[in-house]
Amino acid sequence: MNHVLRGLAVNEALPSELLDRLIAVADEDVAYCLAARTVLSREQAVALAARFEESAVRLAYGGHLTAADIDPLTQPRAALALLDEGSGDPEWARSFARDPDADRRVKLAACPVLPADVREALAADPDVPVVEELALWSTPDIATRLARHPHAEVRRAVAANEATPPHVLAALLTGEGLPPAERCLVCDAEETPHPHGPYGPRPDRDLRPGASCTGSHESTLQELAQQALRNPATPVAALLGFVDHPSWLLRHALATRPDLPPEAAARLTGDPVPGVRAELAENPVLDDALIRVLAADRGHDVRRRLAHNPRVPLDVLSDLAAAIKVGPSPLPRIAAASPSEVEELSASAHPVMRMFLAERRDLPAPIREALADDPDAKVVKAIAGHPGLSDARLRSMVERHGDQVVAGVAANTEAPPALLEDLARRVLPVGKALRAIARHPHATGTALLACLADRRARRVAAGHPALRPEAIVELLADHDGDVVEAAAANPSLPPSAMAAVMADVMAAPRVRA
């Protein structure tokens, strides 16, 4: 891996003549980086596509190539990428539908826009993975037909397809009106009923964990039910029979439904499996009474997930915050708080609730200022990134709470350059603060030089356009490959240095394609 060339490959300031030279000598790794560029001339894109097909695929998905630029015989993967983007030649689709390579037919089946005759050919394909892929992405009419397919794996894919009509999804769950499935991946691979359990050694390593068939294709049909239960197009009436199903996996899938009827939700609050109750706890379908029931549930993760429910009452959330760590925020309920609730939260006796509020970035100025002056460091740390805080206010926060808030202040997108320099020059700089400064659009060359002292911040600062050119050139010889790559990608790297380092690197035979 050549970090200098990888960095130059994505450097948008690389002069056109150097870019042409790099395309001509790039190895597969560098060519793939080149294909990620946002700006390439048509001639450059075509020349790059001719080097390596992996790059041609990336260029096709990036909108740099058209059907006229690709030969489907020599670049089949790139041609399939254009078909996947809806810009390939329909005749290619007809050719790929007859391709002896099943993997190509699978890729074709996932393309969103296909001629009707191609879809018909794929629906009748003898290889199950091809039909399965078609079933997963196809139109309602094809999905309806494939719901009757003899292979359970195809039906499983139909159940996951959100374009499948509701009445078909209901039939897949109940089996009513459909002929029984005749095969599954398990009985394709071994004689059934097999003598070992679903979790024992398997003669076919390609089978999914838990795969089992005693002649009724039970594991695949259970997975089918899971897919249908998670499919938003499945009608509510078809779900109710699964509230007391012996499989906790199916009850778990049911608990995620945003259209879960109240009676079903009430029954699931008493589910014996904590994971099912935890999944239910975050569901906004819960009413106030059920939320309060789950607030007293000591099952694993139930209360933490409940804290992320957008309908949890603030008093319940306050109790939860006092009892447990609620995890990532901002919390949906805090984000949806009304103006009067925002006032209430800002005056809460619980610092954690004030901290939750401080993580919002749309607070009225008086509340923002009050939280910035809060005596609790975690509240100030949370508000530190809020827009509208003055330089004086940000400095005051650092003076009062020091290292506890300095990283948050440094990450404030409105922090002025002089403040960033002062934070970078602290006697004992905080690594997290240096990394925030290294990413900051207002960071100055002086502040960025200080960031180079931190290993992780160095990797970020090396790519910052405000870093001094002489420092960027020096970093091209850094022992850390990530730093070298970031420096080479820095648009402020002088063109003369680009040319010189490219000439030096390409002179070594080991980097030639």
LOVOMAR-995179 format. One record per residue (C-alpha): x, y, z. Coordinates in steps of 0.1 Angstrom, whole numbers, plus 5000, padded with zeros to 4 digits. Each point is the difference from the previous one (the first is absolute). Layout:
> X, Y, Z
...
END
This chain:
> 5000, 5000, 5000
> 5015, 5033, 4989
> 4986, 5027, 5023
> 5014, 5030, 4980
> 4983, 4989, 4968
> 4968, 4991, 5018
> 4999, 5035, 5014
> 5008, 5017, 4968
> 4973, 4979, 4983
> 4973, 5017, 5020
> 5016, 5035, 5001
> 4976, 5022, 4981
> 5027, 5026, 4995
> 5022, 4975, 4981
> 5009, 5017, 4966
> 4984, 4984, 4970
> 5033, 4989, 4984
> 5011, 4983, 5033
> 4966, 4983, 5002
> 5004, 4987, 4965
> 5034, 4986, 5009
> 4987, 4984, 5031
> 4971, 4983, 4982
> 5025, 4986, 4975
> 5022, 4983, 5027
> 4976, 4993, 5028
> 4998, 4965, 5015
> 4967, 4986, 5009
> 4999, 5015, 5035
> 5008, 5035, 4988
> 4977, 4997, 4970
> 4971, 4992, 5024
> 5008, 5032, 5019
> 5001, 5020, 4968
> 4966, 4987, 4991
> 4986, 5017, 5032
> 5009, 5035, 4987
> 4970, 5023, 4996
> 5015, 5017, 4969
> 5014, 4980, 4971
> 4998, 5009, 4963
> 4983, 4974, 4978
> 5033, 4992, 4984
> 5016, 4994, 5034
> 4971, 4979, 5012
> 5001, 4978, 4969
> 5038, 4996, 5003
> 4997, 4990, 5036
> 4971, 4976, 4994
> 5022, 4982, 4974
> 5027, 4993, 5027
> 4981, 4979, 5025
> 4964, 4989, 5000
> 4996, 5007, 5038
> 5007, 5036, 4992
> 4976, 4999, 4971
> 4972, 4988, 5023
> 5007, 5028, 5025
> 5000, 5025, 4971
> 4967, 4987, 4987
> 4984, 5004, 5034
> 5015, 5035, 5003
> 4983, 5011, 4968
> 5033, 5004, 4980
> 4992, 4974, 4973
> 4972, 4994, 4975
> 4990, 4970, 4980
> 5022, 5012, 4971
> 5031, 4998, 5023
> 4996, 4963, 5010
> 5004, 4967, 4981
> 4978, 4975, 5018
> 5021, 4971, 4987
> 5032, 5011, 5015
> 4986, 5021, 5029
> 4969, 4981, 5011
> 5000, 5012, 5036
> 5002, 5036, 4989
> 4971, 4994, 4975
> 4980, 4985, 5028
> 5007, 5031, 5022
> 4986, 5022, 4972
> 4969, 4978, 4998
> 4997, 5003, 5038
> 5001, 5038, 4996
> 4974, 4998, 4973
> 5023, 5013, 4973
> 5011, 4968, 4983
> 4989, 4986, 4966
> 4968, 4978, 5003
> 5017, 4976, 4976
> 5027, 4994, 5025
> 4973, 4989, 5025
> 4987, 4974, 4975
> 5035, 4987, 4994
> 5008, 4998, 5037
> 4967, 4981, 5006
> 5015, 4972, 4979
> 5035, 5003, 5015
> 5013, 4966, 5013
> 5015, 5018, 5030
> 4972, 4998, 5027
> 5017, 5028, 5020
> 4994, 5024, 4971
> 4964, 4990, 4997
> 4996, 5006, 5038
> 5014, 5035, 4996
> 4977, 5006, 4970
> 4970, 4989, 5020
> 5007, 5027, 5026
> 4999, 5028, 4973
> 4969, 5022, 5006
> 4991, 5006, 4963
> 4999, 4970, 4977
> 4981, 4992, 4968
> 4969, 4978, 5007
> 5014, 4971, 4980
> 5032, 5001, 5021
> 4980, 4998, 5032
> 4980, 4971, 4987
> 5032, 4982, 4991
> 5015, 5006, 5034
> 4968, 4988, 5017
> 5003, 4967, 4983
> 5038, 4997, 5006
> 5010, 4965, 5011
> 5024, 5014, 5027
> 4982, 5009, 5032
> 5023, 5029, 5010
> 4991, 5018, 4968
> 4962, 4997, 5006
> 5005, 5008, 5036
> 5018, 5033, 4991
> 4972, 5008, 4975
> 4974, 4993, 5027
> 5017, 5024, 5024
> 4999, 5030, 4977
> 4973, 4993, 4974
> 4967, 5016, 4992
> 4967, 4991, 5017
> 4989, 4978, 4971
> 5032, 4979, 5000
> 5000, 4998, 5038
> 4965, 4987, 4999
> 5009, 4972, 4976
> 5032, 4991, 5019
> 4981, 4996, 5032
> 4989, 4967, 4985
> 5035, 4989, 4991
> 5008, 4965, 5012
> 5032, 5011, 5018
> 4996, 5014, 5035
> 5030, 5023, 4996
> 4983, 5018, 4971
> 4969, 5005, 5022
> 5021, 5013, 5028
> 5013, 5027, 4976
> 4965, 5009, 4989
> 4991, 5005, 5037
> 5028, 5025, 5004
> 4990, 5020, 4968
> 4981, 5031, 5010
> 4984, 5001, 4965
> 4982, 4967, 5008
> 4963, 5005, 5002
> 4985, 4998, 5035
> 4977, 4971, 4993
> 5030, 4980, 4987
> 5020, 5007, 5031
> 4970, 4989, 5021
> 4998, 4968, 4980
> 5037, 4994, 5005
> 4996, 5002, 5037
> 4969, 4977, 5002
> 5007, 4978, 4970
> 4963, 5004, 4989
> 4995, 4999, 4963
> 5036, 4990, 4992
> 5013, 4965, 4992
> 5025, 4987, 5026
> 5037, 5007, 4993
> 5018, 4970, 4986
> 5036, 5008, 5007
> 5024, 5021, 5021
> 5038, 5004, 5002
> 5003, 4974, 5026
> 4983, 4972, 4981
> 5018, 5011, 4969
> 5032, 4993, 5018
> 4993, 4968, 5019
> 4975, 4973, 5006
> 4971, 5008, 5022
> 4991, 4996, 5027
> 5036, 5003, 5010
> 5013, 4982, 5030
> 5016, 5030, 5018
> 4986, 5031, 5016
> 5000, 5035, 4984
> 5030, 5011, 5019
> 5022, 4969, 4995
> 5028, 4995, 4974
> 4987, 5006, 4965
> 5011, 4983, 4968
> 4993, 5031, 4981
> 5017, 5031, 5014
> 4980, 5024, 4979
> 4968, 4994, 5020
> 4990, 5028, 5024
> 5004, 4994, 5038
> 4971, 4981, 5014
> 4990, 4986, 4966
> 4978, 4970, 5005
> 4976, 4978, 4980
> 4981, 4969, 5010
> 4981, 5001, 4967
> 4979, 5030, 5008
> 5027, 5027, 4993
> 4994, 5013, 5035
> 5030, 5023, 5005
> 4995, 5018, 4966
> 4963, 5004, 5006
> 5007, 5015, 5034
> 5024, 5025, 4983
> 4973, 5007, 4975
> 4976, 5009, 5028
> 5027, 5023, 5015
> 5004, 5018, 4967
> 4962, 5004, 4996
> 4996, 5013, 5036
> 5026, 5026, 4993
> 4986, 5010, 4967
> 4979, 5032, 5004
> 4977, 4988, 4972
> 4988, 4970, 5020
> 4964, 5007, 5012
> 4994, 5003, 5037
> 4974, 4973, 5001
> 5026, 4975, 4989
> 5023, 5008, 5029
> 4978, 4994, 5030
> 5004, 4962, 5000
> 5037, 5004, 5008
> 4997, 5017, 5034
> 5002, 4967, 5018
> 5020, 4981, 4974
> 5025, 4976, 5016
> 5029, 5016, 4980
> 5014, 5031, 5019
> 5016, 5011, 4967
> 4965, 5004, 4985
> 4987, 5018, 5030
> 5031, 5022, 4999
> 4993, 5010, 4964
> 4964, 5007, 5009
> 5010, 5023, 5028
> 5017, 5024, 4975
> 4968, 5007, 4980
> 4989, 5036, 5001
> 4964, 4989, 4993
> 4999, 4975, 5029
> 4964, 5000, 5014
> 4997, 5011, 5037
> 4988, 4965, 5011
> 5030, 4983, 4984
> 5024, 5026, 5016
> 4985, 4994, 5034
> 5005, 4963, 4997
> 5036, 5004, 4989
> 5008, 5021, 5031
> 4997, 4967, 5019
> 5022, 4980, 4975
> 5024, 4976, 5019
> 5029, 5010, 4978
> 5017, 5034, 5010
> 5012, 5006, 4964
> 4964, 5000, 4988
> 4989, 5025, 5027
> 5031, 5022, 4993
> 4991, 5001, 4963
> 4964, 5009, 5009
> 5012, 5027, 5025
> 5013, 5022, 4972
> 4968, 4997, 4979
> 4981, 5033, 4997
> 4967, 4981, 4999
> 5001, 4996, 5038
> 4976, 5020, 5020
> 5007, 5017, 5033
> 4988, 4971, 5021
> 5022, 4974, 4982
> 5030, 5023, 5002
> 4996, 5003, 5037
> 4998, 4962, 5003
> 5033, 4996, 4981
> 5016, 5027, 5020
> 4999, 4976, 5030
> 5014, 4971, 4979
> 5035, 4990, 5011
> 5006, 4977, 4970
> 5031, 5005, 4981
> 5000, 5032, 4978
> 4962, 5006, 5005
> 5003, 5033, 5018
> 5029, 5013, 4979
> 4979, 4994, 4968
> 4970, 5015, 5017
> 5020, 5032, 5005
> 5003, 5002, 4962
> 4963, 4998, 4994
> 4988, 5033, 4985
> 4968, 4998, 5021
> 5015, 4994, 5034
> 4986, 5025, 5026
> 5026, 5024, 5013
> 4994, 4990, 5036
> 5007, 4964, 4990
> 5030, 5010, 4980
> 5014, 5019, 5030
> 4995, 4969, 5023
> 5018, 4978, 4974
> 5029, 5025, 4996
> 5005, 4999, 5038
> 5001, 4962, 5001
> 5019, 4989, 4968
> 5023, 5012, 4973
> 4977, 5006, 4970
> 5026, 4999, 4973
> 5004, 5020, 4968
> 4981, 5033, 4998
> 4984, 5024, 4991
> 4969, 4982, 5011
> 4970, 5000, 4977
> 4977, 5012, 5029
> 5023, 5029, 5008
> 5002, 5009, 4963
> 4962, 5002, 4998
> 4996, 5020, 5032
> 4976, 5030, 4996
> 5011, 5035, 5009
> 4984, 4998, 5034
> 5017, 4966, 5007
> 5033, 5015, 4989
> 4996, 5027, 5027
> 4991, 4973, 5025
> 5030, 4979, 4991
> 5024, 5029, 5002
> 4991, 5005, 5036
> 4999, 4963, 5009
> 5016, 4991, 5033
> 5016, 4970, 4983
> 5033, 5010, 4982
> 4996, 4970, 4977
> 4967, 5014, 4987
> 5016, 5034, 4994
> 5028, 4982, 4982
> 4975, 4982, 4977
> 4985, 5033, 4991
> 5034, 5017, 4995
> 5007, 4974, 4972
> 4974, 5017, 4978
> 5013, 5025, 4975
> 4969, 5021, 4996
> 4995, 5015, 5034
> 4988, 5036, 5006
> 5028, 5024, 5009
> 4991, 5006, 5037
> 4998, 4962, 5006
> 5032, 4994, 4981
> 5019, 5027, 5021
> 4986, 4987, 5032
> 5012, 4965, 4993
> 5034, 5013, 4990
> 5002, 5015, 5035
> 4988, 4968, 5017
> 5021, 4989, 5030
> 5001, 4964, 4988
> 5028, 4992, 4976
> 4981, 4973, 4982
> 4973, 5025, 4991
> 5025, 5025, 4988
> 5018, 4973, 4980
> 4967, 4992, 4983
> 4992, 5036, 4991
> 5036, 5008, 4988
> 4993, 4992, 4964
> 4968, 5021, 4998
> 5001, 5027, 4973
> 4997, 5036, 5012
> 5024, 4998, 5029
> 5023, 5030, 5001
> 5038, 4998, 5002
> 4998, 5014, 5035
> 4974, 4975, 5011
> 5021, 4971, 4985
> 5031, 5012, 5018
> 4981, 5003, 5033
> 4988, 4964, 4997
> 5036, 4989, 4996
> 5012, 5021, 5029
> 4974, 4985, 5023
> 5001, 4964, 4990
> 5033, 4995, 4982
> 5008, 4967, 4984
> 4964, 4987, 5006
> 4986, 5024, 4974
> 5030, 5009, 4978
> 4993, 4974, 4973
> 4964, 5011, 4997
> 5010, 5036, 4997
> 5026, 4992, 4974
> 4974, 4981, 4979
> 4976, 5030, 5000
> 4998, 5009, 4963
> 4999, 5037, 5009
> 5031, 5000, 5022
> 5022, 5029, 4987
> 5036, 4992, 4988
> 5017, 5018, 5029
> 4981, 4979, 5025
> 5010, 4968, 4982
> 5036, 5011, 5001
> 4998, 5006, 5037
> 4984, 4966, 5006
> 5027, 4983, 4980
> 5028, 5017, 5020
> 4987, 4989, 5034
> 5028, 4986, 5022
> 4984, 4966, 5001
> 4979, 4999, 4969
> 4971, 4975, 4999
> 5004, 4975, 4971
> 4963, 5001, 4992
> 5001, 5038, 4999
> 5030, 4999, 4976
> 4981, 4976, 4977
> 4970, 5024, 5000
> 5023, 5029, 4992
> 5016, 4980, 4972
> 4966, 4995, 4984
> 4988, 5036, 5006
> 4994, 5021, 4969
> 5013, 5031, 5019
> 5033, 4984, 5012
> 5030, 5020, 4991
> 5034, 4988, 4989
> 5014, 5007, 5035
> 4973, 4980, 5017
> 5004, 4971, 4976
> 5038, 4999, 5007
> 4991, 4994, 5036
> 4977, 4972, 4990
> 5028, 4981, 4983
> 5013, 4990, 5035
> 4970, 4977, 5005
> 5002, 4967, 4980
> 4963, 4999, 4992
> 4996, 5038, 4994
> 5031, 4999, 4978
> 4982, 4978, 4975
> 4971, 5025, 4997
> 5022, 5031, 5001
> 5021, 4987, 4972
> 4971, 5004, 4976
> 4988, 5034, 5012
> 5004, 5026, 4972
> 5010, 5027, 5025
> 5031, 4980, 5010
> 5032, 5018, 4988
> 5013, 4986, 4967
> 5035, 4993, 5014
> 4984, 4979, 5028
> 4980, 4981, 4975
> 5031, 4991, 4979
> 5018, 4989, 5031
> 4971, 4977, 5010
> 5004, 4981, 4967
> 5030, 4983, 5016
> 4981, 4992, 5032
> 5003, 4964, 5015
> 4962, 4998, 5002
> 4985, 4990, 4966
> 4967, 5016, 5009
> 5017, 5033, 5006
> 5019, 4997, 4967
> 4968, 4993, 4981
> 4982, 5029, 5016
> 5028, 5024, 4992
> 5002, 4988, 4964
> 4962, 5006, 4997
> 5003, 5035, 5015
> 4989, 5025, 4973
> 5025, 5025, 5014
> 5030, 4977, 4991
> 5020, 5021, 4975
> 4997, 4987, 4964
> 5038, 4999, 4997
> 5001, 4977, 5030
> 4973, 4978, 4985
> 5021, 4997, 4968
> 5032, 4993, 5019
> 4987, 4974, 5024
> 4980, 4983, 4972
> 5031, 4998, 4978
> 5020, 4985, 5030
> 4974, 4975, 5008
> 4993, 4989, 4965
> 5037, 4995, 4993
> 5000, 4970, 5023
> 4991, 4969, 4979
> 4980, 4985, 5029
> 4972, 5025, 4996
> 4995, 4996, 4963
> 4969, 4983, 4988
END
